[in-house]
Amino acid sequence: MAKINYGVFSNPRGSIANVTFSSWKTINYAKKKIEKNTSNSELQVIQRTKFALTLSVLKPITELLRVGWKLYAKKRTAFNAAMSHALKYAISGTGSEMVIDHSKIKVASGPLTGAENGVVTIEDSNIVFYWYDNSGINSAKPTDKSLIAVMNTDNGEAITLTAGAERATGTQTLALPANWSGDCAATYLAFISDDGKEVSDSVYLGQINID
C-alpha cells in the first residue's frame, strides 16, 4: 500500500487496472489488488483424488489401524502412518482410472514375526482363517493374538479383529453379514503380542468371493 500526497492523485477514488485508490482521514492511498488463485493445478487435483480414495478405503478399519500401526505413532497418528504407506504404495492408475491395489495395503506393521502359510476359506456363512503355528521361530510366541481384517471391496464395509485367536490355535472364524452375499472381500492377517507391545507386518491373503 502506498500513500499519495500530491499530483493528479490528490483526491483519488475507485480503481485503475489492478490498483484501488481510497482516502482515510484526508490521507490518500493506492493499494494493489491481490487476486486469489482459485485454479487447481493438475498435481493438486491428483493428490486430492488419491487422498480421498485412500481415506474411503481405510476409514472402515480405523480401529484396527490404530492397533496395527501404533508402533509408528510417534510424531503422527497410527492412522496417518497407515494412510501414508497406502498413498505411497497402494495407488495405481490416474484420473478416473485411479484405484487402490488392496494387495499393497498394510493393516499392521512391526518387527514381530508374522503369519506363515495363511489361507482363507468360506464355510457355510462364515469366513475362516487358517495359519501355520510358527511359535518359537524368531520372535513368534504361542500366545500372540491374531489381527484380522476383511474388507468388502464392493460395498466398503469391513470386519476387523484386534485380539483374535492365539497363534498356537491356528484358526479364527468370523460370521459374514448376510448382505455381503455375492460380494468380493480382501483379507489380511497379522499378530500382536499378548502384552500388546509388539506387532507384526500384515500378510495379504488375497481376494475371496462370498457366495
C-alpha positions as CSV (number, residue, x, y, z in Angstrom):
1,M,0.0,0.0,0.0
2,A,1.3,3.5,-0.9
3,K,0.4,6.9,0.5
4,I,-0.2,9.6,-2.1
5,N,0.3,13.3,-1.2
6,Y,0.2,15.3,-4.4
7,G,-0.2,15.4,-8.1
8,V,-3.1,14.2,-10.2
9,F,-4.0,11.7,-7.5
10,S,-4.6,14.4,-4.8
11,N,-8.1,13.1,-4.2
12,P,-8.4,9.8,-5.9
13,R,-11.3,7.4,-5.8
14,G,-12.0,4.0,-7.4
15,S,-9.7,1.7,-9.4
16,I,-7.4,1.8,-12.3
17,A,-6.3,-1.5,-13.7
18,N,-5.2,-3.5,-10.7
19,V,-4.8,-0.5,-8.3
20,T,-7.5,0.7,-6.0
21,F,-7.4,4.3,-4.7
22,S,-9.0,5.4,-1.5
23,S,-8.9,8.1,1.2
24,W,-8.9,7.9,5.0
25,K,-8.8,11.0,7.3
26,T,-7.6,13.2,4.4
27,I,-4.8,10.7,3.5
28,N,-4.9,9.2,0.1
29,Y,-3.8,5.6,-0.5
30,A,-3.2,3.4,-3.5
31,K,-3.4,-0.3,-3.0
32,K,-2.7,-3.1,-5.4
33,K,-5.4,-5.7,-5.8
34,I,-4.5,-9.2,-4.8
35,E,-6.4,-11.7,-6.8
36,K,-6.9,-15.1,-5.2
37,N,-5.7,-18.0,-7.3
38,T,-8.6,-20.3,-7.4
39,S,-7.2,-22.5,-10.2
40,N,-6.3,-26.1,-9.3
41,S,-3.1,-27.5,-10.7
42,E,-3.2,-31.0,-12.2
43,L,-0.9,-32.2,-9.4
44,Q,-3.2,-30.7,-6.7
45,V,-6.2,-32.5,-8.2
46,I,-4.3,-35.8,-8.4
47,Q,-3.2,-35.5,-4.8
48,R,-6.7,-34.7,-3.5
49,T,-8.1,-37.6,-5.5
50,K,-5.5,-40.0,-4.1
51,F,-6.2,-38.8,-0.6
52,A,-10.0,-39.1,-0.9
53,L,-9.8,-42.6,-2.4
54,T,-7.3,-43.9,0.2
55,L,-9.4,-42.4,3.1
56,S,-12.6,-44.0,1.8
57,V,-10.9,-47.4,1.8
58,L,-9.1,-47.2,5.1
59,K,-11.7,-45.4,7.2
60,P,-13.8,-48.6,7.9
61,I,-10.8,-50.3,9.5
62,T,-9.7,-47.3,11.6
63,E,-9.8,-49.1,14.9
64,L,-7.6,-51.9,13.6
65,L,-5.1,-49.5,12.1
66,R,-4.8,-47.7,15.4
67,V,-3.5,-51.0,16.9
68,G,-1.7,-52.4,13.8
69,W,0.3,-49.2,13.2
70,K,0.7,-48.0,16.8
71,L,4.5,-48.5,16.8
72,Y,4.7,-45.7,14.2
73,A,2.5,-43.3,16.1
74,K,5.4,-41.1,17.4
75,K,5.1,-37.8,15.6
76,R,1.8,-38.7,13.8
77,T,-1.2,-40.9,14.5
78,A,-1.2,-44.6,13.7
79,F,-4.0,-44.0,11.1
80,N,-1.9,-41.3,9.4
81,A,1.0,-43.7,9.2
82,A,-1.1,-46.3,7.5
83,M,-2.5,-43.6,5.2
84,S,1.0,-42.5,4.2
85,H,2.0,-46.0,3.4
86,A,-1.1,-46.7,1.3
87,L,-0.7,-43.4,-0.6
88,K,2.9,-44.2,-1.4
89,Y,2.5,-47.9,-2.4
90,A,-1.2,-48.9,-3.0
91,I,-2.4,-46.4,-5.6
92,S,-2.3,-47.3,-9.3
93,G,-3.7,-45.6,-12.4
94,T,-4.6,-41.9,-12.9
95,G,-7.7,-39.8,-13.2
96,S,-10.9,-41.7,-13.4
97,E,-8.8,-44.9,-13.7
98,M,-7.2,-44.4,-10.3
99,V,-7.7,-47.4,-8.0
100,I,-6.5,-48.9,-4.7
101,D,-4.4,-52.1,-5.0
102,H,-5.6,-54.0,-2.0
103,S,-2.6,-56.3,-2.1
104,K,-0.3,-53.4,-1.3
105,I,-2.3,-52.2,1.8
106,K,-0.7,-53.0,5.1
107,V,-3.2,-53.1,8.0
108,A,-0.4,-53.7,10.5
109,S,3.4,-53.0,10.6
110,G,6.1,-54.1,13.1
111,P,9.0,-56.4,13.9
112,L,7.1,-59.3,15.4
113,T,7.3,-62.5,13.4
114,G,4.3,-62.6,11.1
115,A,1.9,-65.2,9.9
116,E,3.1,-68.2,7.9
117,N,1.1,-70.2,5.3
118,G,-2.1,-68.2,5.9
119,V,-5.2,-69.1,3.9
120,V,-8.9,-68.1,3.9
121,T,-12.0,-70.1,3.1
122,I,-15.7,-69.6,3.1
123,E,-17.5,-72.3,5.2
124,D,-21.3,-72.0,5.5
125,S,-21.9,-68.4,6.4
126,N,-18.5,-67.9,7.9
127,I,-15.1,-66.8,6.7
128,V,-12.4,-68.9,8.2
129,F,-8.7,-68.0,8.6
130,Y,-6.1,-70.7,8.9
131,W,-2.3,-70.4,9.5
132,Y,0.7,-72.5,10.5
133,D,1.7,-72.3,14.1
134,N,5.2,-70.9,13.8
135,S,5.6,-70.3,17.5
136,G,9.3,-70.4,18.6
137,I,10.5,-69.1,15.2
138,N,12.3,-65.8,15.8
139,S,10.0,-63.6,18.0
140,A,6.8,-65.6,17.4
141,K,5.1,-66.8,20.6
142,P,2.1,-69.2,21.0
143,T,0.2,-66.5,22.9
144,D,0.4,-63.8,20.2
145,K,-3.1,-62.7,19.2
146,S,-4.3,-62.6,15.6
147,L,-5.2,-59.2,14.0
148,I,-7.6,-59.7,11.1
149,A,-9.2,-57.5,8.5
150,V,-11.9,-58.5,6.0
151,M,-12.6,-55.6,3.6
152,N,-15.6,-55.8,1.3
153,T,-14.3,-54.2,-1.9
154,D,-17.9,-53.8,-3.3
155,N,-19.8,-52.0,-0.5
156,G,-16.9,-50.5,1.5
157,E,-17.8,-52.3,4.8
158,A,-15.2,-54.2,6.9
159,I,-14.9,-56.8,9.7
160,T,-11.9,-56.5,12.0
161,L,-10.4,-58.3,15.0
162,T,-7.7,-56.7,17.2
163,A,-7.3,-59.5,19.6
164,G,-8.4,-62.7,17.9
165,A,-7.4,-66.4,18.3
166,E,-3.9,-67.1,19.5
167,R,-1.1,-68.0,17.1
168,A,-1.0,-71.6,18.6
169,T,-4.7,-72.1,17.8
170,G,-4.0,-71.8,14.1
171,T,-7.5,-70.7,13.1
172,Q,-10.1,-68.0,13.5
173,T,-13.8,-68.0,12.4
174,L,-15.8,-64.9,11.6
175,A,-19.5,-64.7,10.8
176,L,-20.3,-62.9,7.5
177,P,-23.0,-60.3,7.2
178,A,-26.0,-61.6,5.1
179,N,-25.8,-58.5,2.8
180,W,-22.3,-59.5,1.7
181,S,-23.5,-62.4,-0.4
182,G,-22.2,-62.1,-3.9
183,D,-19.5,-59.6,-3.0
184,C,-15.7,-59.7,-3.0
185,A,-13.5,-59.2,0.0
186,A,-9.8,-58.5,0.6
187,T,-8.3,-60.4,3.6
188,Y,-5.4,-59.7,5.9
189,L,-3.7,-61.4,8.8
190,A,-1.2,-60.2,11.4
191,F,-0.2,-60.8,15.0
192,I,0.1,-58.7,18.2
193,S,2.0,-59.9,21.3
194,D,-0.1,-60.8,24.4
195,D,1.2,-57.7,26.2
196,G,0.3,-55.5,23.2
197,K,3.8,-54.2,22.8
198,E,4.9,-55.9,19.6
199,V,3.1,-56.1,16.2
200,S,3.9,-58.0,13.1
201,D,3.6,-56.9,9.4
202,S,0.3,-57.9,8.0
203,V,0.0,-60.5,5.3
204,Y,-2.4,-60.1,2.4
205,L,-4.2,-63.4,1.9
206,G,-6.0,-62.5,-1.3
207,Q,-9.5,-61.6,-2.5
208,I,-12.3,-64.1,-1.8
209,N,-15.7,-64.4,-3.4
210,I,-18.6,-64.6,-1.0
211,D,-21.3,-66.9,-2.2
